[in-house]
Amino acid sequence: MIERDCDLQAAVDALTDMLAQRVADYARYKAQLPSFGAEVDAELARYNKAIEQFTQGTVVWYYYSPRKSGWERQPSRAHHV
């Protein structure tokens, strides 16, 4: 992370903190949504669930994709960072 002048582990830690903050922001904003009526609320809940599943699927895809990671599929990558 050049702009923060830090090593790889510090960059990973900073990224983890940023992602955790975005997840907390999402949860807070989602909880603050007003009711728009039963029909719209049901559609909005369905949309939010789809966004959450898409996001998680993207994370899993990046985690297992050798194209993005440069590593072959391995059971655990915790020791690589």
Residue pairs with C-beta under 8 A, 6 or more apart in sequence:
1 10
1 11
1 14
1 15
4 10
4 11
4 14
6 14
8 81
9 81
12 81
30 48
33 44
35 41
36 44
61 68
62 68
62 69
63 69
63 77
64 73
66 72
66 73
69 77
71 77
71 80
